[in-house]
Amino acid sequence: LDRVCEFLNRYFIASIILTLINLLGGIIIEVYLKNGSLYNAYSICSTYTVGDSLCFIIPIIIVSFAILVIVTKSDNQYVLLLESIKHID
């Protein structure tokens, strides 16, 4: 379980780094190579970057919650929900 959490943590950090690289690279390309305005470049690149980063982060959330459900064996669904909220904080 520790290796899975370590892998998910590294995957999450990598997704944040890739999101920043996508955003900064897109803005630089739009402003300098296409001679666009900074506001226009930011609005276009941030829209695409958010969609791209969701493709990274949603699987992490699903796998993390699945591991939490497997590890926390509870008969009551309400107790499982409360325990999962405790782990998120």
C-alpha positions as CSV (number, residue, x, y, z in Angstrom):
1,L,0.0,0.0,0.0
2,D,2.9,2.4,0.7
3,R,4.3,1.8,-2.7
4,V,0.9,2.6,-4.3
5,C,0.6,5.9,-2.3
6,E,4.2,6.8,-3.2
7,F,3.4,6.1,-6.9
8,L,0.2,8.2,-6.8
9,N,2.1,11.0,-5.1
10,R,4.8,11.1,-7.8
11,Y,2.1,10.9,-10.5
12,F,0.3,13.8,-9.0
13,I,3.5,15.9,-8.8
14,A,4.3,15.0,-12.4
15,S,0.9,16.1,-13.5
16,I,1.3,19.5,-11.8
17,I,4.7,20.0,-13.4
18,L,3.4,19.1,-16.8
19,T,0.4,21.4,-16.4
20,L,2.8,24.3,-15.7
21,I,5.0,23.4,-18.6
22,N,2.0,23.2,-20.9
23,L,0.7,26.6,-19.7
24,L,3.9,28.5,-20.0
25,G,5.0,26.9,-23.3
26,G,1.6,27.6,-24.8
27,I,1.7,31.2,-23.8
28,I,5.3,31.7,-25.1
29,I,4.4,30.1,-28.4
30,E,1.2,32.1,-28.8
31,V,2.8,35.5,-27.9
32,Y,6.2,35.2,-29.6
33,L,5.6,33.0,-32.6
34,K,2.0,33.9,-33.5
35,N,2.2,37.5,-32.4
36,G,-0.9,37.3,-30.2
37,S,-1.8,39.3,-27.2
38,L,-0.9,38.0,-23.7
39,Y,-4.5,38.0,-22.6
40,N,-5.6,36.0,-25.6
41,A,-2.8,33.6,-25.2
42,Y,-3.5,33.1,-21.5
43,S,-7.2,32.5,-22.1
44,I,-6.6,29.9,-24.9
45,C,-3.8,28.1,-23.2
46,S,-5.4,28.0,-19.8
47,T,-8.6,26.4,-21.3
48,Y,-6.6,23.7,-23.0
49,T,-4.3,23.1,-20.0
50,V,-7.2,22.7,-17.6
51,G,-8.7,20.0,-19.8
52,D,-5.4,18.3,-20.2
53,S,-4.7,18.3,-16.5
54,L,-8.1,16.8,-15.8
55,C,-7.0,13.8,-17.8
56,F,-4.1,13.4,-15.4
57,I,-5.9,14.1,-12.1
58,I,-9.2,12.2,-12.5
59,P,-7.5,8.7,-12.7
60,I,-5.5,9.6,-9.6
61,I,-8.6,10.5,-7.7
62,I,-10.4,7.3,-8.8
63,V,-7.5,5.1,-7.8
64,S,-7.0,6.8,-4.5
65,F,-10.6,6.4,-3.6
66,A,-10.6,2.8,-4.7
67,I,-7.6,2.1,-2.5
68,L,-9.3,3.9,0.4
69,V,-12.4,1.7,0.0
70,I,-10.3,-1.5,-0.2
71,V,-8.2,-0.6,2.9
72,T,-11.1,0.7,5.0
73,K,-13.4,-2.2,5.4
74,S,-16.6,-0.8,6.8
75,D,-20.1,-2.2,7.0
76,N,-21.8,1.2,7.2
77,Q,-21.5,3.5,4.2
78,Y,-21.9,6.6,6.3
79,V,-18.9,5.6,8.4
80,L,-16.9,4.9,5.2
81,L,-17.8,8.4,4.0
82,L,-16.7,10.0,7.3
83,E,-13.4,8.0,7.3
84,S,-12.7,9.0,3.7
85,I,-13.2,12.7,4.6
86,K,-10.8,12.3,7.4
87,H,-8.1,10.9,5.1
88,I,-8.6,13.8,2.6
89,D,-7.8,16.4,5.2
